[in-house]
C-alpha cells in the first residue's frame, strides 16, 4: 500500500539523517477551526503529532486556532505575507474568483465518499492542485484531510424539488452558492460558523448547510430547525489542503518534505474514518429524535448535477481563455473519474442501501 510504503521510506530517511546536530525547524500552522472542533482534532492535531514523530522532533509545528491572527477568510494571505509558515484550509475559503478553488477539493454532485480519495491520490487530483498552487500562487500544496458527506441542510422548510429553493435564505458558500443562485433562484448568504445557530433560530436563515452529522449535532442545529435534508449533494465528499510558500518549502531537507507529505496522507486516511464513525453515532441519535428526515428526490439530484456541471464548464472555459488552464483540467478529470467509477463499481459490496 502506497501510504505505508511512504511511511517506511520516511522512517528510513529519518534514521539515515537524524543526528545530534541536525537542523531543527519550528513553524506555525494557521487554520479556521477552534480547539474543540472536529477539523482541529481529526486533522490538524494528528498531522502535527505525526510530523514531529516522523522527523524525530526536527520539525515542530505549532497549530494556531482560528482567529488567532485575524479573519479566518484571510489565512492564505497570512501565509503569503509570512505571518505563518503553513496553513490547513478548505480552498472554498478563497471564493470563486479563481474557479479551481470551487472544484478541486469538493464539487457539488461530484465525487463521493468512496471515490474522492482514490481520485486525489491516484486519479490526478492532487497533481492538478500542486501544479496550480505552484504556478498561480507560488505555494506548495498537499492534501491534508478528507471527509464524508455533509447534510444538505437543517431547515425550516421542506425542500422536495429544486423549485422549492426559489427565494430561500440559504446559508452556503463557494460553488454551491453560485449554482443555487444562478440556476434555482435561491438567496444564498455566507455566514460564519459561530453565527449560524442564532440566525437559524431567529429565522434569519430558512436553512443552512455546514458540515457532517457528527459536527452539526454538536452545534445544535437540530434543536432550532425541524427538518434534516439529505444526502449532502453539495458536498458528497471534501478535502482540505496544507499550503506553504514554495520558496519556504524548497528550503526544507528532502527527508522532512517526505515526512510532511507522508504525515498528510496518513492524516487524510485516518481523519476520513474518524469522521465517518462520529457521523454514524450522530445519525443514530438524530434518527431517534424529533426531527423529520427528508431525502432529496432523484430528479433533484439529476437537475442539480446538470446545473453544477454546466456552471463548472462555463467558468472553466472562461478561465482557460484568460490563461488559467487548471479549472478546466480539474472539472474534466472529476467528471471522467466519476463516470468511470459509476460505470464500473457495481461489483463492489456496500453496506448502505436507501
Phi and psi in degrees as a GROMACS rama.xvg file:
@    title "Ramachandran Plot"
@    xaxis  label "Phi"
@    yaxis  label "Psi"
@TYPE xy
-61.6945  -37.9656  UNK-2
-61.2004  -46.6692  UNK-3
-68.4043  -34.826  UNK-4
-62.0653  -43.32  UNK-5
-60.2666  -39.2658  UNK-6
-64.3239  -41.6816  UNK-7
-64.1785  -42.4044  UNK-8
-61.7086  -44.3075  UNK-9
-60.7643  -39.5838  UNK-10
-64.9603  -40.5927  UNK-11
-65.0922  -43.2088  UNK-12
-62.0395  -38.7804  UNK-13
-60.7923  -47.5386  UNK-14
-65.5917  -31.6661  UNK-15
-76.5753  -26.0542  UNK-16
-113.783  -17.5143  UNK-17
-72.4062  134.333  UNK-18
-151.008  171.009  UNK-19
-63.3628  -23.0147  UNK-20
-105.822  12.4945  UNK-21
-64.4795  145.485  UNK-22
-64.5846  136.031  UNK-23
-107.23  146.085  UNK-24
-124.86  133.146  UNK-25
-125.796  110.854  UNK-26
-118.207  156.551  UNK-27
-106.87  144.012  UNK-28
-121.148  119.038  UNK-29
-92.5471  150.453  UNK-30
-153.408  178.323  UNK-31
-96.878  -16.8455  UNK-32
-91.1894  156.337  UNK-33
-92.5369  174.366  UNK-34
-70.3217  -13.133  UNK-35
-99.4474  -2.49446  UNK-36
-78.8221  156.92  UNK-37
-68.2672  -35.2504  UNK-38
-68.6975  -39.5314  UNK-39
-61.1514  -49.1232  UNK-40
-84.5551  -24.7305  UNK-41
-90.4707  -25.3113  UNK-42
-116.488  -62.555  UNK-43
-68.4898  -48.2923  UNK-44
-63.196  -47.8222  UNK-45
-60.7703  -37.7924  UNK-46
-62.3973  -48.5572  UNK-47
-57.9366  -44.7974  UNK-48
-64.527  -41.628  UNK-49
-66.0556  -40.4317  UNK-50
-60.546  -43.6596  UNK-51
-64.4643  -40.8486  UNK-52
-64.7274  -46.6725  UNK-53
-71.327  -18.3298  UNK-54
-107.054  9.19786  UNK-55
52.2696  37.8523  UNK-56
85.014  0.0469596  UNK-57
-69.1126  -31.7613  UNK-58
-113.724  117.513  UNK-59
-118.641  126.583  UNK-60
-110.712  130.839  UNK-61
-104.353  111.529  UNK-62
-77.8631  137.719  UNK-63
-112.544  125.178  UNK-64
-62.3775  153.941  UNK-65
-53.2193  136.358  UNK-66
90.7954  -8.14342  UNK-67
-57.3267  -40.4192  UNK-68
-110.098  14.5798  UNK-69
117.909  -153.232  UNK-70
-54.7816  124.327  UNK-71
-68.9298  -17.3354  UNK-72
-84.3422  2.25417  UNK-73
-117.755  21.0311  UNK-74
-71.3341  -34.2702  UNK-75
-60.6687  -38.2933  UNK-76
-64.9672  -33.5807  UNK-77
-64.7979  -36.4648  UNK-78
-67.2622  -46.7199  UNK-79
-59.9708  -35.6448  UNK-80
-84.857  -3.43854  UNK-81
81.4935  12.6749  UNK-82
-70.1508  -31.6819  UNK-83
-136.715  158.609  UNK-84
-86.4849  -25.7494  UNK-85
-145.986  155.014  UNK-86
-139.974  151.976  UNK-87
-117.499  117.012  UNK-88
-149.106  157.032  UNK-89
-83.7245  132.534  UNK-90
-57.2969  -23.9082  UNK-91
-56.5633  -24.4078  UNK-92
-68.0603  -13.1018  UNK-93
-85.3778  -4.72919  UNK-94
79.8998  -163.977  UNK-95
-113.612  8.88715  UNK-96
-56.6917  -45.3661  UNK-97
-103.454  109.636  UNK-98
-66.5638  -10.5977  UNK-99
-57.3818  -33.9848  UNK-100
-71.1307  -17.9601  UNK-101
-96.5886  7.9235  UNK-102
-132.212  -43.1719  UNK-103
-66.6069  -37.0711  UNK-104
-120.683  27.3904  UNK-105
158.991  117.163  UNK-106
-134.344  132.369  UNK-107
-55.0628  133.523  UNK-108
61.9947  14.2823  UNK-109
-88.718  -146.075  UNK-110
-60.533  145.869  UNK-111
-100.986  -172.354  UNK-112
-59.0172  -35.7764  UNK-113
-78.3432  -34.6185  UNK-114
-101.03  -14.7424  UNK-115
-61.9111  -54.5125  UNK-116
-65.0431  -42.3157  UNK-117
-57.2992  -39.2152  UNK-118
-66.5218  -42.8741  UNK-119
-59.2254  -47.3431  UNK-120
-93.8573  -26.7649  UNK-121
-126.442  -4.22951  UNK-122
-111.112  5.32609  UNK-123
102.03  -3.31042  UNK-124
-63.0282  -50.6159  UNK-125
-66.8175  -30.7422  UNK-126
-63.6287  -42.2071  UNK-127
-65.1354  -43.0035  UNK-128
-58.8367  -48.6366  UNK-129
-61.1573  -43.2958  UNK-130
-63.7143  -42.881  UNK-131
-64.1279  -49.3573  UNK-132
-61.6188  -40.4247  UNK-133
-67.4191  -42.7386  UNK-134
-75.2069  -45.9309  UNK-135
-98.4265  -20.2712  UNK-136
-125.216  -6.53003  UNK-137
64.6454  32.269  UNK-138
-124.617  152.096  UNK-139
-96.3361  132.561  UNK-140
-125.374  152.095  UNK-141
-151.637  146.583  UNK-142
-62.771  132.955  UNK-143
-139.024  80.3963  UNK-144
103.373  138.413  UNK-145
-140.93  153.788  UNK-146
-141.18  165.077  UNK-147
-85.5499  -172.086  UNK-148
-62.5047  141.472  UNK-149
-86.5826  169.927  UNK-150
-72.0589  144.54  UNK-151
-64.8626  -42.1127  UNK-152
-172.023  150.093  UNK-153
-96.99  128.297  UNK-154
-142.265  149.776  UNK-155
-89.2645  -8.23148  UNK-156
-123.107  140.044  UNK-157
-75.5521  118.043  UNK-158
-105.708  110.974  UNK-159
-121.311  -17.8623  UNK-160
-140.208  162.778  UNK-161
-62.9237  -24.8958  UNK-162
-65.7318  -24.0243  UNK-163
-71.1703  -11.4524  UNK-164
-79.9297  -14.2705  UNK-165
-57.5898  125.147  UNK-166
67.0434  9.16843  UNK-167
-75.2464  131.51  UNK-168
-79.9086  103.237  UNK-169
-120.121  115.863  UNK-170
-75.732  113.788  UNK-171
-159.243  -176.135  UNK-172
-157.332  171.931  UNK-173
63.4903  -138.022  UNK-174
-60.6916  -42.5445  UNK-175
-66.8208  -36.0296  UNK-176
-61.0073  -44.5099  UNK-177
-64.752  -39.2626  UNK-178
-70.1652  -47.6784  UNK-179
-68.9866  -27.2533  UNK-180
-73.7364  -47.7013  UNK-181
-73.5888  -39.0812  UNK-182
-99.638  -25.9297  UNK-183
-126.656  7.77373  UNK-184
59.7115  28.4467  UNK-185
-73.9778  168.522  UNK-186
-115.88  79.5904  UNK-187
-73.2601  148.377  UNK-188
-142.64  140.405  UNK-189
-92.2631  117.386  UNK-190
-122.785  127.193  UNK-191
-58.2684  149.067  UNK-192
-48.8198  -47.884  UNK-193
-63.3724  -17.7363  UNK-194
-96.2638  -8.54104  UNK-195
-65.7158  -47.2537  UNK-196
-55.4841  -50.0893  UNK-197
-63.5784  -40.7313  UNK-198
-69.2957  -36.8307  UNK-199
-68.22  -40.4616  UNK-200
-62.7364  -40.3712  UNK-201
-88.8221  6.36699  UNK-202
65.2048  22.9622  UNK-203
-69.8313  -19.3229  UNK-204
-122.896  140.93  UNK-205
-80.5828  -34.8498  UNK-206
-160.573  161.37  UNK-207
-141.942  142.126  UNK-208
-105.759  150.458  UNK-209
-146.247  -61.5057  UNK-210
-154.583  -155.958  UNK-211
-82.6314  167.898  UNK-212
-54.5143  -41.5816  UNK-213
-64.9632  -33.9713  UNK-214
-79.108  -44.3268  UNK-215
-63.8344  -37.4718  UNK-216
-64.4611  -32.7839  UNK-217
-67.887  -28.6024  UNK-218
-87.0032  -11.0382  UNK-219
80.8985  18.4962  UNK-220
-60.6242  -29.3161  UNK-221
-66.029  -18.0697  UNK-222
-77.1302  -23.8137  UNK-223
-117.865  -4.09773  UNK-224
-134.835  131.109  UNK-225
-77.2406  -23.969  UNK-226
-107.901  139.235  UNK-227
-117.409  119.928  UNK-228
-108.254  136.216  UNK-229
-146.146  168.293  UNK-230
-76.9091  161.161  UNK-231
-80.4315  72.7097  UNK-232
-66.2934  -19.5114  UNK-233
-71.1735  -21.798  UNK-234
-147.914  70.8081  UNK-235
-63.8084  -32.6847  UNK-236
-159.626  161.246  UNK-237
-156.146  164.95  UNK-238
-147.896  161.124  UNK-239
-110.945  169.423  UNK-240
-129.079  154.686  UNK-241
-101.736  138.181  UNK-242
-130.744  143.27  UNK-243
-140.983  142.507  UNK-244
-56.1451  137.179  UNK-245
-58.5994  -42.1695  UNK-246
-62.9344  -39.2291  UNK-247
-65.6616  -42.9668  UNK-248
-61.5194  -42.9248  UNK-249
-69.4677  -15.3978  UNK-250
-75.7328  -19.3373  UNK-251
-75.3774  145.326  UNK-252
-61.2976  151.25  UNK-253
-59.2633  -35.6708  UNK-254
-69.3461  -32.7138  UNK-255
-73.6649  -38.0997  UNK-256
-57.7751  -45.4427  UNK-257
-61.1049  -42.5742  UNK-258
-64.7481  -41.2068  UNK-259
-62.8335  -45.2755  UNK-260
-71.37  -33.8297  UNK-261
-65.9818  -43.5496  UNK-262
-60.3299  -38.6465  UNK-263
-65.1964  -40.3147  UNK-264
-65.497  -44.5733  UNK-265
-62.7641  -41.2396  UNK-266
-62.0777  -41.4979  UNK-267
-60.8278  -48.5493  UNK-268
-63.6943  -49.6261  UNK-269
-70.6449  -37.6656  UNK-270
-64.1  -41.4511  UNK-271
-56.4136  -45.607  UNK-272
-72.2551  -32.9469  UNK-273
-62.2627  -43.6265  UNK-274
-60.1511  -44.6821  UNK-275
-60.9024  -45.81  UNK-276
-60.8198  -45.0529  UNK-277
-61.5977  -40.3824  UNK-278
-67.193  -38.0889  UNK-279
-62.6803  -42.4094  UNK-280
-64.505  -40.6542  UNK-281
-64.9379  -41.3314  UNK-282
-62.7771  -39.0017  UNK-283
-60.6355  -41.1611  UNK-284
-69.0265  -45.5794  UNK-285
-66.37  -38.2096  UNK-286
-72.3763  -15.4079  UNK-287
-95.3598  4.85293  UNK-288
-99.2034  -153.36  UNK-289
-100.32  -1.50528  UNK-290
-78.8934  151.58  UNK-291
-98.4532  125.986  UNK-292
-88.723  133.65  UNK-293
-123.603  123.802  UNK-294
-93.5927  129.896  UNK-295
-63.0198  140.41  UNK-296
-72.6883  160.403  UNK-297
-60.1876  -36.0519  UNK-298
-64.4582  -40.4561  UNK-299
-59.6669  -46.1226  UNK-300
-64.1555  -43.5027  UNK-301
-65.2552  -44.324  UNK-302
-68.2705  -33.4961  UNK-303
-67.4158  -40.6174  UNK-304
-64.2791  -42.4894  UNK-305
-60.1725  -45.0084  UNK-306
-66.6321  -43.5191  UNK-307
-63.1953  -44.0666  UNK-308
-68.6368  -38.1336  UNK-309
-62.2715  -45.7552  UNK-310
-59.8226  -46.6252  UNK-311
-64.2484  -42.9219  UNK-312
-64.5613  -38.9844  UNK-313
-64.9897  -49.871  UNK-314
-69.3496  -29.9219  UNK-315
-69.4764  -39.9291  UNK-316
-64.0592  -41.0426  UNK-317
-62.2395  -42.5808  UNK-318
-64.112  -42.2554  UNK-319
-62.3071  -38.7655  UNK-320
-65.3877  -21.5239  UNK-321
-104.822  20.4837  UNK-322
88.6074  15.4362  UNK-323
-121.405  95.4269  UNK-324
-81.1497  -8.67907  UNK-325
-71.3589  -39.2988  UNK-326
-59.534  -38.9344  UNK-327
-65.2646  -42.8719  UNK-328
-59.33  -42.2803  UNK-329
-65.6078  -51.9143  UNK-330
-68.6996  -35.5392  UNK-331
-65.349  -38.9972  UNK-332
-67.6593  -43.0824  UNK-333
-61.5041  -49.6893  UNK-334
-62.7356  -45.6058  UNK-335
-62.5487  -42.0646  UNK-336
-68.2509  -41.6763  UNK-337
-63.3093  -43.091  UNK-338
-67.716  -37.5457  UNK-339
-64.1562  -42.6481  UNK-340
-62.4395  -48.4418  UNK-341
-67.8825  -30.7997  UNK-342
-77.2575  -23.1769  UNK-343
-124.463  2.04324  UNK-344
-94.8583  8.82746  UNK-345
-64.7696  -19.8874  UNK-346
-72.7422  -17.095  UNK-347
-75.8137  139.053  UNK-348
-87.3809  125.767  UNK-349
-124.415  151.958  UNK-350
-95.6188  4.7122  UNK-351
-113.801  131.941  UNK-352
-139.275  132.417  UNK-353
